[in-house]
Amino acid sequence: MNVGNNTTIPSSGPFLASPKWVLLFKGLMVTRVMPSISIFIILLSLPLNGLAVVTFTCRIRERKPAEIYMSHLACVDLLFTLLLPLKIHYRLNGSNWVFGEAACRLLSAAYYGNMYCSILLMMCMSVDRLLGVAFPVASLTWRSTRKATCVCLLIGLLALIGIVPLLSMKQTIRFENVGVTCFDVRADPSVMIYFFVFLTILFISFFLPLVVILVSYSIILYVLCAKPDHSLTSSSSSDNRRRAVIMATAVLTEFVVCFAPSNGILLYHCVTYLVTGACRTDTFSAYKLAVCLGSSSVFLNPLLYYYSSSRYREQIHSVFWVCKAKTANIP
């Protein structure tokens, strides 16, 4: 069976991929460029998220709600980073998956679970910051460590529910002239409900958080600009406004670069299948590159921690000062 545009792949095999698809699976973009991006992500993510996890769990004893969200996000990013070597091996091996169906489902589910957890936690961080700026006194009872922990557990549960379709769907397809693909070609989506589930997940885990984040940072900027805190000096107020602008820009940039492309293409696939009954394959390269770039959020998030948490910056500075002092004392 040849694989071409608008082709639906049954769940059995092996099949014969067309020369165009062999080039896509074995091409330079997939087998060299994408693994290189993933290696770069690992080299940055492991130390940054490892340092974040140690700082939030060991060095900051009494954590604020925002730091609770950050610590959970760092753990999620670190766990996902540890799975990336499987994807690197797969791409360097010419898109031939050797780790079995279960590991393939776990890897694909981990990607979306990480992305949805990241988005929902970033939404919680923006709402927490909004409450702290707009309602600093009234929100004290809402912004407790216990409630933040419960929210993190709820987000984990939602992410787990969201990846159930990926864990239950066949992810590997065997081709005679390619090998075993993982998460690249879908088996025959005979159960239509999966696509409605994906659309629901997209709304809850991407579009709704994006709206909440936009509204939250808009209100934060309005409050800081129109109603500055008179107990602060003008320089402090100006610094708070500048920090809020940078944070809003950074979060929205991460959404545009890391999350929007893959979710946009996924939405296109779901809508196309529901309308035409056929799975589009003409966006394969774009989708694979979008998924690869989406993984870069795991090393961008620690930069948000550094800029948004003053206590995190203080702890990082103290660690580097201690290391610098020890190095200077070595004869």
WOBELDA-V120175 format. One record per backbone hydrogen bond with DSSP energy under -0.5 kcal/mol. NH is the residue of the N-H (numbers start at 1). CO is the residue of the C=O. E is the energy in kcal/mol with one decimal. If there is no record, write none. Layout:
nh = <NH NH>
co = <CO CO>
e = <E E>
//
This chain:
nh = <4 7 9 10 14 15 16 17 18 22 23 24 25 26 27 31 32 33 34 36 37 38 39 40 41 42 43 44 45 46 48 49 50 50 51 52 53 54 55 56 57 58 59 59 60 61 63 68 69 70 71 72 73 74 75 76 77 78 79 80 81 82 83 83 84 84 86 87 88 89 90 91 92 93 94 95 96 97 97 104 105 106 107 108 109 110 111 112 113 114 115 116 117 118 119 120 121 122 123 124 125 126 127 128 129 130 131 132 133 134 135 139 140 141 143 144 148 149 150 151 152 153 154 155 156 157 158 159 160 161 162 163 164 164 167 168 169 173 175 175 176 178 179 181 181 183 187 188 190 192 194 195 196 197 198 199 200 201 202 203 204 205 206 207 208 210 211 212 213 214 215 216 217 218 219 220 221 222 223 224 225 226 227 227 230 232 237 238 239 240 241 242 243 244 245 246 247 248 249 250 251 252 253 254 255 256 257 258 259 259 260 261 263 264 265 266 267 268 269 270 271 272 273 274 275 276 277 277 278 280 284 287 288 289 290 291 292 293 294 295 295 296 297 298 299 300 301 303 304 304 305 306 307 308 309 310 313 314 315 316 317 318 319 320 321 322 323 324 325 326 327 328 329 330 330>
co = <2 4 186 8 174 174 1 15 3 18 19 20 21 22 23 27 28 28 29 32 33 34 35 36 37 38 39 40 41 42 44 45 45 46 47 48 49 50 51 52 53 54 54 55 55 59 61 64 65 66 67 68 69 70 71 72 73 74 75 76 77 78 79 80 80 81 83 83 84 85 86 87 88 89 91 90 90 95 180 100 101 102 103 104 105 106 107 108 109 110 111 112 113 114 115 116 117 118 119 120 121 122 123 124 125 126 127 128 129 130 131 135 137 138 139 142 144 145 146 147 148 149 150 151 152 153 154 155 156 157 158 159 160 161 163 164 165 181 173 179 15 175 175 173 179 171 170 9 188 190 191 192 192 193 194 195 196 197 198 199 200 201 202 202 203 206 207 208 209 210 211 212 213 214 215 216 217 218 219 220 221 222 222 223 228 229 233 234 235 236 237 238 239 240 241 242 243 244 245 246 247 248 249 250 251 252 253 254 254 255 255 256 259 260 261 262 263 264 265 266 267 268 269 270 271 272 272 273 272 278 281 283 284 285 286 287 288 289 290 291 292 293 294 295 296 296 297 300 300 301 301 302 303 304 305 308 309 310 311 312 313 314 315 316 317 318 319 320 321 322 323 324 325 326 327>
e = <-0.6 -1.2 -0.6 -0.6 -0.6 -1.6 -1.5 -0.6 -0.6 -2.4 -2.2 -1.6 -2.9 -2.5 -1.1 -2.5 -2.0 -2.0 -2.3 -1.8 -2.1 -2.2 -2.5 -2.3 -2.2 -2.2 -2.4 -1.5 -3.2 -2.3 -1.6 -3.1 -0.5 -2.1 -2.4 -1.9 -2.8 -2.2 -2.4 -2.7 -2.2 -2.5 -1.1 -0.8 -1.7 -0.8 -1.0 -1.7 -2.1 -2.1 -2.3 -2.1 -2.2 -2.4 -1.9 -2.3 -2.5 -2.2 -2.3 -2.1 -2.2 -1.6 -0.6 -1.3 -0.7 -0.9 -1.3 -0.8 -2.3 -2.5 -2.0 -2.3 -2.8 -1.8 -1.6 -1.5 -1.0 -0.6 -4.0 -1.5 -2.5 -2.2 -2.4 -2.4 -2.5 -2.4 -1.8 -1.6 -2.8 -2.6 -2.2 -2.8 -2.3 -2.5 -2.5 -2.5 -2.6 -2.4 -2.0 -2.1 -2.4 -2.0 -2.3 -2.7 -2.2 -2.1 -2.6 -2.2 -1.8 -3.2 -1.9 -1.9 -1.5 -0.5 -2.7 -1.5 -2.2 -2.2 -2.2 -2.3 -2.1 -2.1 -2.2 -2.4 -2.3 -2.0 -2.5 -2.7 -2.1 -2.4 -2.2 -1.5 -0.6 -0.8 -2.1 -1.7 -1.1 -1.4 -0.5 -3.2 -3.7 -0.8 -1.6 -3.0 -0.7 -1.9 -0.9 -0.6 -2.3 -0.9 -1.5 -1.2 -1.2 -2.4 -2.5 -2.1 -2.1 -2.6 -2.7 -2.0 -2.6 -3.2 -1.3 -1.9 -2.7 -2.2 -2.0 -2.4 -2.7 -2.3 -2.6 -2.7 -2.5 -1.8 -2.3 -2.4 -2.4 -2.0 -2.9 -2.5 -2.0 -3.2 -0.5 -2.0 -0.6 -1.6 -2.3 -2.4 -2.2 -2.3 -2.3 -2.4 -2.5 -2.3 -2.3 -2.3 -2.6 -2.5 -2.4 -2.8 -2.7 -2.3 -2.3 -2.3 -2.0 -2.5 -2.7 -2.6 -0.9 -0.9 -3.2 -0.6 -1.8 -2.7 -2.3 -2.3 -2.4 -2.1 -2.3 -2.4 -2.7 -2.4 -2.4 -2.3 -1.9 -3.1 -0.6 -1.9 -0.5 -0.6 -1.1 -2.7 -2.6 -2.3 -2.2 -2.6 -2.0 -2.7 -2.1 -0.9 -0.7 -1.7 -1.4 -1.8 -1.3 -1.2 -2.2 -0.7 -1.1 -0.8 -1.8 -2.1 -1.7 -2.4 -2.1 -0.6 -1.9 -2.3 -2.2 -2.4 -2.7 -2.3 -2.1 -2.2 -2.4 -2.3 -2.3 -2.4 -2.5 -2.4 -2.1 -2.1 -1.4 -0.6 -0.7>
//
